[in-house]
Amino acid sequence: MERTDVVVLGAGIVGVSVALHLAKRNLAVTLVDRQGPGEGTSYGNAGIIESATIFPPPFPRDIPTLARVATWQAPEANYHLAFLPRIAPWLLAYRSWSTPERMMKTAKMMRPLFSRAVAEHEALIVEAGAERLLRRTGWLKLYRLEETFTATMFERRAAEDFGVTFRLLDVDGARALEPALAPIFRRAIFWDQVASVSDPLALTRAYVERFVALGGRVLKGDALTLRRGPQTCRVETAEGRVEAGHAVAALGPWTNDLLANFRLRLPLAVKRGYHRHFATRGNATLRRPILDADNGYVLAPMDQGIRLTTGVEFADRDAPPTPVQVGRVLPAARRLFPLAAGIEPQPWMGARPCLPDSRPVIGQAPGHPWLWIATGHAHWGLTLGPVTGRLIADMMTGTKPFCDPAPYRAERFSRYGM
Ligand SMILES: Cc1cc2nc3c(=O)[nH]c(=O)nc-3n(C[C@H](O)[C@H](O)[C@H](O)COP(=O)(O)OP(=O)(O)OC[C@H]3O[C@@H](n4cnc5c(N)ncnc54)[C@H](O)[C@@H]3O)c2cc1C
């Protein structure tokens, strides 16, 4: 039997970042996953370190948008009809967080995390020797319709108040950055502080290598075997039982499976999303991720090709994939950028772990001071992994946290079962 200070359950970008930060504080840490590190949700994201995020994507409040979503006409959203009764209470809670006042409240509570996101990644990337993967080329958002651009006014004003910089570009300005884009949009916003990576899986693996170099252990095992004894907790792995003083639940969309064993429950839903890689025609290149705002998809240059990622799908986490959105947005993407053939036969699917207030849970489990939770990073798990790792490490080692951790406490969901 192995003894360790902390066992981190889940080796996605969040769990790996937590494990690495704990190892940097000289704690003995074991990282446990049932598959290889970074092969869950963290495998397939758009690779954007979204430091400029101001507001979470809102629940549609206007009737035309709602009607488009309800009738499966909206490229950015899909849902399974049979799943609607189960997700409806969560959607109502999510909707309640989509008023302008509450969006602003969320923006203020999330700013301490987003504002450090790029710097925290940069520090780990340098330590891990993974500089090759990082791009400091910003994020370009394109608007085909004037009204879609006008609707960003609230976000732009808030960005200015928060000191988040951006540049408004016309078609020529945007094409000066990305010459391969067809001039079929009217406006662009260039978020220059945003960074991105060319292979999220390789990044997670690089952080794991750094963790191992610091003495960390990576083992295969089932997190659901976690049990609490009188003094310690223990988990079964392929290499035997591991006993630890603390456990961290960083299981992304699967976190509630573990919490249920301790009579805890977060109002965690998933927003499923898909990606597929494409070759390019001629010698077309893309230097940074592009959002086609009116069509709800992102094109991101990756080592594997141009990765097209979709918006959200509300469906059971474990239901078979229904990648209709890839087909829905592909004609628009092909008109914007010279995509050639798809590289894989089938799109990849992931499930963003989401809480209705769009804030993650980072902190101790109520009533279980030995159990820590790091989950619910929604659209920003890659972005917020390292900053989450630092916050957990600060709290666990009794260091003054770099920001007030109260907005991320699990207790805010006490009426749901926390
Ligand atoms: C299409 C798409 C695009 C996205 N784009 C971006 C982006 O550009 N930028 C950004 O910041 N975020 C993005 N995201 C969101 C981001 O990918 C997620 O928030 C993030 O990957 C969540 O990380 P995680 O570590 O919490 O979960 P995961 O990566 O899912 O890790 C959880 C781990 O737990 C393990 N696990 C589960 N159950 C068990 C068990 N019983 N025993 C052992 N192990 C278990 C899994 O194997 C997995 O490795 C995107 C997501 C999608 C789907």
The ligand as an SDF file (V2000), in Angstrom:
LIG
                    3D

 53 58  0  0  0  0  0  0  0  0999 V2000
  -16.0100   21.4230  -28.0910 C   0  0  0  0  0  0  0  0  0  0  0  0
  -15.3720   22.0290  -26.8740 C   0  0  0  0  0  0  0  0  0  0  0  0
  -14.5540   23.1490  -27.0140 C   0  0  0  0  0  0  0  0  0  0  0  0
  -13.9710   23.7300  -25.8750 C   0  0  0  0  0  0  0  0  0  0  0  0
  -13.1030   24.7810  -26.0390 N   0  0  0  0  0  0  0  0  0  0  0  0
  -12.4690   25.3040  -24.9460 C   0  0  0  0  0  0  0  0  0  0  0  0
  -11.4920   26.3250  -25.1000 C   0  0  0  0  0  0  0  0  0  0  0  0
  -11.1490   26.7230  -26.2000 O   0  0  0  0  0  0  0  0  0  0  0  0
  -10.9310   26.8300  -23.9690 N   0  0  0  0  0  0  0  0  0  0  0  0
  -11.2370   26.3860  -22.7290 C   0  0  0  0  0  0  0  0  0  0  0  0
  -10.7190   26.9030  -21.7460 O   0  0  0  0  0  0  0  0  0  0  0  0
  -12.1290   25.3530  -22.5560 N   0  0  0  0  0  0  0  0  0  0  0  0
  -12.7500   24.8130  -23.6250 C   0  0  0  0  0  0  0  0  0  0  0  0
  -13.6460   23.7950  -23.4740 N   0  0  0  0  0  0  0  0  0  0  0  0
  -13.9700   23.3270  -22.1230 C   0  0  0  0  0  0  0  0  0  0  0  0
  -12.8750   22.4380  -21.5390 C   0  0  0  0  0  0  0  0  0  0  0  0
  -12.4610   21.4830  -22.4820 O   0  0  0  0  0  0  0  0  0  0  0  0
  -13.4090   21.7430  -20.2790 C   0  0  0  0  0  0  0  0  0  0  0  0
  -13.9070   22.7090  -19.3750 O   0  0  0  0  0  0  0  0  0  0  0  0
  -12.2710   20.9970  -19.5810 C   0  0  0  0  0  0  0  0  0  0  0  0
  -11.6710   20.0590  -20.4540 O   0  0  0  0  0  0  0  0  0  0  0  0
  -12.7600   20.2770  -18.3350 C   0  0  0  0  0  0  0  0  0  0  0  0
  -11.6140   19.6860  -17.7700 O   0  0  0  0  0  0  0  0  0  0  0  0
  -11.7210   18.6950  -16.5430 P   0  0  0  0  0  0  0  0  0  0  0  0
  -10.3230   18.3510  -16.1580 O   0  0  0  0  0  0  0  0  0  0  0  0
  -12.6260   19.2890  -15.5210 O   0  0  0  0  0  0  0  0  0  0  0  0
  -12.5060   17.4250  -17.1190 O   0  0  0  0  0  0  0  0  0  0  0  0
  -11.9710   16.1920  -18.0070 P   0  0  0  0  0  0  0  0  0  0  0  0
  -10.9460   16.6270  -18.9810 O   0  0  0  0  0  0  0  0  0  0  0  0
  -13.1700   15.4990  -18.5310 O   0  0  0  0  0  0  0  0  0  0  0  0
  -11.2360   15.2880  -16.9370 O   0  0  0  0  0  0  0  0  0  0  0  0
  -11.9470   14.4430  -16.0580 C   0  0  0  0  0  0  0  0  0  0  0  0
  -11.1830   13.1560  -15.9610 C   0  0  0  0  0  0  0  0  0  0  0  0
  -11.8330   12.3150  -15.0030 O   0  0  0  0  0  0  0  0  0  0  0  0
  -11.6640   10.9750  -15.4250 C   0  0  0  0  0  0  0  0  0  0  0  0
  -12.6680   10.1390  -14.7930 N   0  0  0  0  0  0  0  0  0  0  0  0
  -14.0160   10.2250  -14.8470 C   0  0  0  0  0  0  0  0  0  0  0  0
  -14.5940    9.2840  -14.0770 N   0  0  0  0  0  0  0  0  0  0  0  0
  -13.5860    8.5710  -13.5160 C   0  0  0  0  0  0  0  0  0  0  0  0
  -13.5470    7.4860  -12.6160 C   0  0  0  0  0  0  0  0  0  0  0  0
  -14.6580    6.9080  -12.1310 N   0  0  0  0  0  0  0  0  0  0  0  0
  -12.3430    7.0220  -12.2370 N   0  0  0  0  0  0  0  0  0  0  0  0
  -11.1930    7.5760  -12.6930 C   0  0  0  0  0  0  0  0  0  0  0  0
  -11.1740    8.6040  -13.5520 N   0  0  0  0  0  0  0  0  0  0  0  0
  -12.3600    9.1110  -13.9530 C   0  0  0  0  0  0  0  0  0  0  0  0
  -11.8240   11.0460  -16.9370 C   0  0  0  0  0  0  0  0  0  0  0  0
  -11.2280    9.9200  -17.5420 O   0  0  0  0  0  0  0  0  0  0  0  0
  -11.1380   12.3740  -17.2670 C   0  0  0  0  0  0  0  0  0  0  0  0
   -9.7970   12.1830  -17.6690 O   0  0  0  0  0  0  0  0  0  0  0  0
  -14.2290   23.1880  -24.5820 C   0  0  0  0  0  0  0  0  0  0  0  0
  -15.0220   22.0500  -24.4640 C   0  0  0  0  0  0  0  0  0  0  0  0
  -15.5780   21.4580  -25.5920 C   0  0  0  0  0  0  0  0  0  0  0  0
  -16.4150   20.2250  -25.4280 C   0  0  0  0  0  0  0  0  0  0  0  0
  1  2  1  0
  2  3  1  0
  2 52  2  0
  3  4  2  0
  4  5  1  0
  4 50  1  0
  5  6  2  0
  6  7  1  0
  6 13  1  0
  7  8  2  0
  7  9  1  0
  9 10  1  0
 10 11  2  0
 10 12  1  0
 12 13  2  0
 13 14  1  0
 14 15  1  0
 14 50  1  0
 15 16  1  0
 16 17  1  0
 16 18  1  0
 18 19  1  0
 18 20  1  0
 20 21  1  0
 20 22  1  0
 22 23  1  0
 23 24  1  0
 24 25  2  0
 24 26  1  0
 24 27  1  0
 27 28  1  0
 28 29  2  0
 28 30  1  0
 28 31  1  0
 31 32  1  0
 32 33  1  0
 33 34  1  0
 33 48  1  0
 34 35  1  0
 35 36  1  0
 35 46  1  0
 36 37  1  0
 36 45  1  0
 37 38  2  0
 38 39  1  0
 39 40  1  0
 39 45  2  0
 40 41  1  0
 40 42  2  0
 42 43  1  0
 43 44  2  0
 44 45  1  0
 46 47  1  0
 46 48  1  0
 48 49  1  0
 50 51  2  0
 51 52  1  0
 52 53  1  0
M  END
$$$$
